[in-house]
C-alpha cells in the first residue's frame, strides 16, 4: 500500500462524528506538521495557513471533518442504549450495523439491534423500523453494567467499517468518505502549494459540525474573511441501479465534479467557468454535480459579509450517509491537481477579473 493509500485508510477509519471531531483534527495536524501555521476557531474548526508572496487575495479551502453518527441519549434498565442521530440517516441502512461507542473508559463495540425475521409479524415485515425504535446493544447486562463500562448520556457513537481497496485497485470502500476525502484533498493541496510560492494567502480549513447545520463553516469564515472559497465535499454518485442521470449526473472514476447547483448555493459563475477552463488546459476530467436536496459549507461561506466568491468541488461517492461508501482514486487525484493549479494562478489581478466577470 503506497503512502497516499495509507493516509486514505487512516482518514476513513478515524472516528469523528459531528461535535466530536478531535481525532480527525489531530490526524490532519499530524499530516500537515511543519507545512502550515495552525490555528482554530472557537467552535473547533482547524485552520492551516500557507502565506504566499502576497497577503491578498485570501483563499479558503473548506472541507468538513465530521461524519454522520449518533449520540447516546438514554440507557435503559436492561443496559441498551437509546440514541439521537447526528446527521441525516435513512432507517433502512442502519439496522444490524456495527458501531463504536466512545465511553469515558475507552471504545466499546456495539450493534444497532433489530428483531430477527422469525418473530416478525407480516405487518412488521412490511414496515420500515423507525429510528426512535432502534437501540444499541453493547453486551451489557443492565444499566449499572453499561455505566460501569464508561457509557453515559452524551457518549458519541461512530459507525464501524474497515477500509478496503476493491478489485480494480482504484475503487475504495470505507466509511466517512463524506467528507474525509475532502480533507485528504485539502491536505494534499496545502502540501503542494507549500513547495512553490503562490501570490496569495491560502487557508486550508477542516470545519466541524457540517452534518448538523454547516456550523463550523459559519464560525471559520467569520474569523478568516476570505475573498474566494473552494469548498471540497462529496456528491451522490450516479450510474447505479435506480439512480437517474438527471438526479445524479456524476459517476465515480469519471472526474471531479463541479457543482453547478445545490439547495444552499449557486456557485460564482466566473469561478465556475474558470475551473472548467483550467481543467481543460490541464487535461483533468470534470463532471457536473447537482444536489436539489442537500447543501455544503458553501451555503454559509458565500453569504459572509458582502459575499465570497465560492465554488464547490464534489467527489462522486456511492452510498453516502451509510456505514459503507465508495469513491475512486482518479477523482481524488484530479481534484488535487485542478485546485492546486487554480490557486497558483489566482493573484490580485485575476481576482479583480473574477469580480468584474
DAURWO-V280266 format. One record per pair of residues at least 12 apart in sequence whose ideal C-beta (glycine too) atoms are under 7 Angstrom apart, sorted by the first residue. I is the first residue (numbers start at 1). J is the second residue. D is the distance in Angstrom with one decimal. If there is no record, write none. Layout:
i->I j->J d->D
i->I j->J d->D
This chain:
i->5 j->165 d->7.0
i->7 j->31 d->6.7
i->7 j->184 d->6.6
i->8 j->172 d->6.4
i->8 j->184 d->6.0
i->9 j->163 d->4.2
i->10 j->27 d->6.1
i->11 j->27 d->7.0
i->11 j->180 d->4.0
i->11 j->183 d->6.0
i->11 j->184 d->5.4
i->12 j->163 d->4.7
i->12 j->174 d->3.5
i->12 j->175 d->5.9
i->12 j->176 d->5.6
i->12 j->177 d->6.6
i->12 j->180 d->5.5
i->13 j->162 d->6.8
i->13 j->163 d->5.5
i->13 j->174 d->6.9
i->14 j->27 d->5.4
i->15 j->100 d->6.1
i->15 j->102 d->6.9
i->15 j->158 d->4.1
i->16 j->65 d->5.6
i->16 j->66 d->6.0
i->16 j->67 d->6.0
i->17 j->66 d->6.1
i->17 j->67 d->5.7
i->17 j->68 d->6.8
i->17 j->69 d->3.0
i->17 j->86 d->5.0
i->17 j->156 d->5.4
i->17 j->158 d->5.4
i->18 j->66 d->4.2
i->18 j->69 d->7.0
i->18 j->86 d->4.4
i->18 j->87 d->5.9
i->18 j->209 d->4.9
i->18 j->211 d->4.8
i->18 j->212 d->4.6
i->19 j->86 d->6.7
i->19 j->209 d->6.0
i->20 j->156 d->4.1
i->21 j->44 d->6.2
i->21 j->65 d->4.4
i->21 j->66 d->5.3
i->21 j->208 d->5.0
i->24 j->65 d->4.7
i->25 j->46 d->5.2
i->25 j->65 d->6.3
i->25 j->206 d->6.6
i->28 j->46 d->6.4
i->28 j->183 d->6.2
i->28 j->187 d->6.2
i->28 j->206 d->5.3
i->29 j->46 d->6.7
i->31 j->187 d->4.9
i->32 j->48 d->5.2
i->32 j->187 d->5.8
i->32 j->190 d->5.8
i->35 j->190 d->6.3
i->35 j->191 d->5.6
i->35 j->194 d->4.7
i->36 j->48 d->3.7
i->36 j->49 d->5.7
i->36 j->50 d->5.0
i->36 j->190 d->5.5
i->36 j->194 d->6.8
i->36 j->204 d->6.5
i->37 j->49 d->4.4
i->41 j->219 d->4.5
i->41 j->220 d->4.8
i->41 j->223 d->4.9
i->42 j->219 d->6.5
i->43 j->208 d->5.7
i->43 j->209 d->6.9
i->43 j->215 d->6.2
i->43 j->216 d->5.4
i->43 j->219 d->4.4
i->44 j->208 d->4.4
i->44 j->216 d->6.8
i->45 j->205 d->5.9
i->45 j->206 d->6.4
i->45 j->207 d->4.6
i->45 j->208 d->5.1
i->45 j->216 d->4.1
i->45 j->219 d->6.4
i->45 j->220 d->4.5
i->46 j->206 d->4.9
i->47 j->203 d->5.4
i->47 j->205 d->5.2
i->47 j->220 d->6.6
i->47 j->224 d->6.8
i->48 j->190 d->5.5
i->48 j->204 d->4.0
i->49 j->201 d->6.9
i->49 j->203 d->5.6
i->50 j->190 d->5.9
i->50 j->193 d->5.5
i->50 j->194 d->5.8
i->50 j->202 d->4.5
i->51 j->201 d->5.7
i->52 j->197 d->5.9
i->52 j->198 d->4.0
i->52 j->199 d->5.7
i->52 j->200 d->5.0
i->52 j->201 d->5.9
i->52 j->202 d->6.8
i->53 j->197 d->5.2
i->53 j->198 d->7.0
i->53 j->199 d->5.1
i->54 j->199 d->5.0
i->54 j->200 d->6.0
i->54 j->347 d->6.8
i->54 j->348 d->6.5
i->55 j->201 d->5.5
i->56 j->200 d->6.8
i->56 j->201 d->6.8
i->56 j->227 d->6.7
i->56 j->348 d->6.1
i->57 j->200 d->5.1
i->57 j->227 d->4.1
i->57 j->228 d->5.9
i->57 j->346 d->6.3
i->57 j->348 d->6.1
i->57 j->351 d->4.1
i->58 j->200 d->6.9
i->58 j->201 d->4.9
i->58 j->203 d->6.9
i->58 j->224 d->6.8
i->58 j->226 d->4.6
i->58 j->227 d->5.1
i->59 j->200 d->5.5
i->59 j->202 d->5.0
i->59 j->226 d->6.3
i->59 j->228 d->4.8
i->59 j->343 d->6.0
i->59 j->346 d->6.5
i->60 j->203 d->4.8
i->60 j->205 d->5.9
i->60 j->221 d->6.9
i->60 j->224 d->5.8
i->60 j->226 d->3.8
i->60 j->229 d->4.3
i->60 j->301 d->6.9
i->61 j->186 d->4.9
i->61 j->189 d->6.2
i->61 j->202 d->6.7
i->61 j->203 d->6.8
i->61 j->204 d->4.8
i->61 j->205 d->6.4
i->61 j->230 d->5.2
i->61 j->232 d->6.5
i->62 j->205 d->4.9
i->62 j->207 d->5.7
i->62 j->217 d->6.1
i->62 j->229 d->6.0
i->62 j->231 d->4.9
i->62 j->232 d->7.0
i->62 j->297 d->4.8
i->62 j->301 d->6.2
i->63 j->179 d->5.7
i->63 j->182 d->3.4
i->63 j->183 d->4.9
i->63 j->185 d->6.8
i->63 j->186 d->4.4
i->63 j->206 d->6.0
i->63 j->232 d->4.4
i->63 j->233 d->6.9
i->64 j->179 d->4.8
i->64 j->182 d->6.9
i->64 j->207 d->4.6
i->64 j->210 d->3.3
i->64 j->216 d->6.7
i->64 j->297 d->5.9
i->65 j->183 d->6.1
i->65 j->206 d->4.6
i->65 j->207 d->6.6
i->65 j->208 d->6.1
i->66 j->208 d->5.9
i->66 j->209 d->5.9
i->66 j->210 d->5.8
i->66 j->211 d->5.3
i->67 j->175 d->6.9
i->67 j->176 d->3.8
i->67 j->178 d->6.9
i->68 j->86 d->6.2
i->68 j->87 d->3.1
i->68 j->88 d->6.6
i->68 j->89 d->6.4
i->68 j->211 d->5.2
i->68 j->321 d->5.7
i->69 j->86 d->4.9
i->69 j->87 d->6.9
i->69 j->156 d->6.6
i->69 j->157 d->5.6
i->69 j->158 d->5.0
i->69 j->159 d->6.1
i->70 j->83 d->4.3
i->70 j->84 d->6.8
i->70 j->85 d->5.8
i->70 j->86 d->6.0
i->70 j->99 d->6.9
i->70 j->157 d->3.9
i->71 j->83 d->6.2
i->71 j->84 d->5.3
i->71 j->86 d->5.8
i->71 j->154 d->6.4
i->71 j->155 d->7.0
i->71 j->156 d->5.9
i->71 j->157 d->6.5
i->72 j->151 d->6.3
i->72 j->153 d->5.8
i->72 j->154 d->6.6
i->72 j->155 d->4.3
i->72 j->157 d->6.5
i->73 j->153 d->6.1
i->74 j->153 d->6.6
i->75 j->143 d->5.0
i->75 j->146 d->5.1
i->75 j->147 d->6.7
i->75 j->151 d->6.4
i->76 j->143 d->6.6
i->77 j->142 d->6.4
i->77 j->143 d->5.1
i->78 j->142 d->6.1
i->79 j->140 d->3.4
i->79 j->141 d->5.8
i->79 j->142 d->4.7
i->79 j->143 d->5.6
i->79 j->145 d->5.6
i->79 j->146 d->4.5
i->80 j->113 d->7.0
i->80 j->135 d->4.4
i->80 j->136 d->6.8
i->80 j->137 d->6.0
i->81 j->101 d->7.0
i->81 j->135 d->6.1
i->81 j->136 d->4.0
i->81 j->138 d->6.6
i->81 j->151 d->6.7
i->82 j->135 d->5.8
i->83 j->136 d->6.1
i->83 j->157 d->6.1
i->85 j->131 d->6.1
i->86 j->211 d->6.5
i->86 j->212 d->5.9
i->87 j->211 d->3.5
i->87 j->212 d->6.2
i->88 j->321 d->5.6
i->89 j->131 d->6.6
i->89 j->321 d->6.5
i->90 j->321 d->6.8
i->91 j->128 d->5.0
i->91 j->129 d->5.9
i->91 j->130 d->6.4
i->91 j->131 d->5.7
i->92 j->128 d->6.0
i->93 j->322 d->4.1
i->93 j->323 d->6.9
i->94 j->112 d->5.4
i->94 j->134 d->6.4
i->95 j->112 d->5.7
i->95 j->114 d->4.1
i->95 j->129 d->6.1
i->95 j->134 d->6.8
i->96 j->111 d->6.8
i->96 j->112 d->6.5
i->96 j->114 d->5.5
i->97 j->112 d->5.3
i->97 j->159 d->6.7
i->97 j->323 d->4.9
i->98 j->111 d->5.5
i->98 j->160 d->4.0
i->99 j->111 d->6.9
i->99 j->112 d->6.4
i->99 j->136 d->6.1
i->99 j->157 d->5.1
i->99 j->158 d->6.5
i->99 j->159 d->5.9
i->99 j->160 d->5.7
i->100 j->157 d->6.9
i->100 j->158 d->4.7
i->100 j->160 d->5.2
i->101 j->136 d->6.6
i->101 j->138 d->5.8
i->101 j->151 d->6.0
i->101 j->155 d->5.9
i->101 j->157 d->5.2
i->102 j->155 d->5.7
i->102 j->156 d->4.6
i->102 j->158 d->6.9
i->103 j->149 d->5.8
i->103 j->150 d->3.0
i->103 j->151 d->4.7
i->103 j->155 d->5.6
i->104 j->150 d->4.0
i->104 j->152 d->6.5
i->105 j->149 d->6.4
i->105 j->150 d->3.2
i->106 j->150 d->6.5
i->108 j->138 d->5.1
i->108 j->149 d->6.0
i->108 j->151 d->7.0
i->110 j->136 d->4.5
i->110 j->137 d->6.1
i->110 j->138 d->4.3
i->111 j->137 d->5.4
i->112 j->134 d->5.5
i->112 j->136 d->5.8
i->113 j->134 d->7.0
i->113 j->135 d->5.2
i->113 j->136 d->6.9
i->113 j->137 d->4.6
i->114 j->129 d->6.6
i->136 j->157 d->6.6
i->138 j->151 d->6.8
i->159 j->175 d->5.2
i->159 j->323 d->4.5
i->161 j->174 d->6.0
i->161 j->175 d->3.8
i->161 j->323 d->5.0
i->161 j->324 d->5.3
i->170 j->328 d->5.8
i->170 j->329 d->4.1
i->170 j->330 d->6.2
i->171 j->252 d->7.0
i->171 j->326 d->6.1
i->171 j->328 d->5.6
i->172 j->326 d->6.8
i->172 j->327 d->5.3
i->172 j->329 d->6.4
i->173 j->324 d->6.1
i->173 j->326 d->5.4
i->174 j->325 d->7.0
i->175 j->323 d->5.9
i->175 j->324 d->6.5
i->175 j->325 d->7.0
i->177 j->234 d->6.0
i->177 j->317 d->5.1
i->177 j->325 d->4.7
i->177 j->327 d->5.0
i->178 j->234 d->4.4
i->178 j->317 d->6.1
i->178 j->320 d->4.6
i->178 j->321 d->6.8
i->178 j->325 d->6.8
i->179 j->233 d->5.2
i->179 j->234 d->5.9
i->181 j->234 d->6.5
i->181 j->315 d->4.9
i->181 j->327 d->5.5
i->181 j->332 d->5.9
i->182 j->232 d->3.9
i->182 j->233 d->5.2
i->182 j->234 d->6.9
i->182 j->315 d->7.0
i->183 j->206 d->5.7
i->184 j->332 d->6.5
i->185 j->232 d->5.0
i->185 j->332 d->6.3
i->185 j->335 d->4.9
i->185 j->336 d->5.5
i->185 j->339 d->6.9
i->186 j->204 d->4.8
i->186 j->206 d->6.8
i->186 j->232 d->5.8
i->188 j->336 d->4.5
i->189 j->336 d->5.8
i->189 j->339 d->5.1
i->189 j->340 d->5.1
i->189 j->343 d->6.9
i->190 j->204 d->4.3
i->192 j->336 d->6.9
i->192 j->340 d->4.5
i->193 j->340 d->6.4
i->193 j->343 d->5.9
i->193 j->344 d->6.8
i->196 j->344 d->6.7
i->198 j->343 d->5.9
i->198 j->344 d->5.3
i->199 j->347 d->3.8
i->200 j->346 d->5.9
i->200 j->347 d->6.5
i->202 j->343 d->6.0
i->203 j->224 d->5.3
i->203 j->226 d->6.6
i->205 j->220 d->5.1
i->207 j->220 d->5.7
i->207 j->297 d->5.6
i->210 j->297 d->5.6
i->214 j->297 d->5.5
i->214 j->299 d->5.7
i->214 j->300 d->4.6
i->217 j->297 d->3.5
i->217 j->300 d->4.2
i->217 j->301 d->5.3
i->218 j->300 d->4.5
i->221 j->300 d->6.5
i->221 j->301 d->4.7
i->221 j->304 d->4.5
i->221 j->308 d->6.9
i->222 j->304 d->6.8
i->225 j->305 d->6.6
i->226 j->308 d->5.7
i->227 j->308 d->6.8
i->227 j->309 d->6.8
i->227 j->351 d->6.0
i->228 j->308 d->6.8
i->228 j->309 d->4.7
i->228 j->346 d->6.7
i->228 j->351 d->6.8
i->229 j->298 d->6.8
i->229 j->301 d->4.7
i->229 j->302 d->6.9
i->229 j->308 d->5.0
i->229 j->310 d->4.4
i->230 j->311 d->5.8
i->230 j->313 d->6.4
i->230 j->339 d->5.9
i->231 j->296 d->5.1
i->231 j->297 d->5.1
i->231 j->298 d->4.1
i->231 j->301 d->6.7
i->231 j->310 d->6.5
i->231 j->312 d->4.3
i->232 j->313 d->5.2
i->232 j->335 d->7.0
i->233 j->296 d->4.5
i->233 j->312 d->6.2
i->233 j->314 d->5.6
i->234 j->314 d->5.9
i->234 j->315 d->5.0
i->234 j->317 d->4.2
i->234 j->320 d->5.8
i->235 j->250 d->5.7
i->235 j->257 d->5.4
i->235 j->259 d->6.8
i->235 j->289 d->4.1
i->235 j->291 d->6.1
i->235 j->314 d->3.6
i->235 j->316 d->5.8
i->235 j->317 d->6.8
i->236 j->248 d->4.5
i->236 j->320 d->6.3
i->237 j->250 d->6.1
i->237 j->251 d->5.8
i->237 j->252 d->5.0
i->237 j->316 d->3.8
i->237 j->317 d->5.5
i->237 j->318 d->4.7
i->238 j->250 d->6.3
i->238 j->251 d->5.5
i->239 j->251 d->3.9
i->240 j->318 d->6.1
i->249 j->287 d->6.5
i->249 j->288 d->5.7
i->249 j->290 d->6.4
i->250 j->287 d->4.3
i->250 j->288 d->6.8
i->250 j->289 d->5.0
i->250 j->314 d->6.8
i->250 j->316 d->4.1
i->251 j->316 d->5.9
i->252 j->316 d->4.8
i->252 j->318 d->6.3
i->252 j->326 d->6.5
i->252 j->327 d->6.3
i->252 j->328 d->4.2
i->252 j->331 d->6.6
i->253 j->328 d->4.0
i->253 j->330 d->5.6
i->253 j->331 d->6.6
i->254 j->285 d->6.2
i->254 j->287 d->5.6
i->255 j->284 d->6.9
i->255 j->285 d->3.1
i->255 j->286 d->4.8
i->255 j->287 d->5.0
i->255 j->331 d->6.2
i->255 j->334 d->5.7
i->256 j->286 d->5.9
i->256 j->313 d->5.6
i->256 j->315 d->6.6
i->256 j->331 d->5.4
i->256 j->334 d->4.9
i->256 j->335 d->4.1
i->256 j->338 d->6.2
i->257 j->287 d->4.4
i->257 j->288 d->6.2
i->257 j->289 d->3.8
i->257 j->314 d->4.3
i->257 j->316 d->5.7
i->258 j->272 d->6.3
i->258 j->275 d->5.5
i->258 j->276 d->6.6
i->258 j->286 d->5.7
i->258 j->288 d->6.0
i->258 j->289 d->6.9
i->258 j->313 d->6.3
i->259 j->289 d->4.4
i->259 j->291 d->6.9
i->259 j->312 d->4.0
i->259 j->314 d->5.2
i->260 j->272 d->6.8
i->260 j->288 d->5.1
i->260 j->290 d->6.2
i->261 j->290 d->5.0
i->262 j->291 d->4.0
i->262 j->294 d->6.3
i->262 j->295 d->4.9
i->262 j->296 d->6.4
i->262 j->312 d->6.9
i->263 j->291 d->6.3
i->263 j->292 d->6.2
i->263 j->293 d->6.1
i->263 j->294 d->5.9
i->263 j->295 d->4.7
i->264 j->295 d->2.7
i->264 j->296 d->6.8
i->264 j->298 d->6.7
i->264 j->299 d->2.7
i->265 j->295 d->6.4
i->265 j->298 d->4.5
i->265 j->299 d->4.9
i->265 j->302 d->5.3
i->265 j->310 d->6.5
i->267 j->310 d->6.5
i->267 j->311 d->4.8
i->267 j->312 d->6.5
i->268 j->309 d->4.3
i->268 j->310 d->5.8
i->268 j->311 d->6.1
i->270 j->354 d->4.6
i->270 j->357 d->3.6
i->271 j->309 d->5.2
i->271 j->311 d->4.5
i->271 j->354 d->6.0
i->272 j->311 d->5.7
i->274 j->354 d->6.7
i->275 j->311 d->6.1
i->275 j->338 d->6.9
i->275 j->342 d->6.4
i->278 j->338 d->6.4
i->278 j->341 d->5.5
i->278 j->342 d->5.4
i->278 j->345 d->7.0
i->279 j->338 d->5.3
i->282 j->337 d->6.3
i->282 j->338 d->6.5
i->282 j->341 d->5.9
i->284 j->334 d->4.7
i->284 j->337 d->5.5
i->284 j->338 d->4.8
i->285 j->334 d->6.1
i->289 j->314 d->4.3
i->296 j->312 d->5.2
i->298 j->310 d->4.8
i->298 j->312 d->4.9
i->309 j->354 d->5.9
i->313 j->335 d->5.7
i->313 j->339 d->6.6
i->315 j->327 d->5.7
i->315 j->331 d->5.2
i->315 j->332 d->6.3
i->315 j->335 d->6.5
i->316 j->331 d->6.2
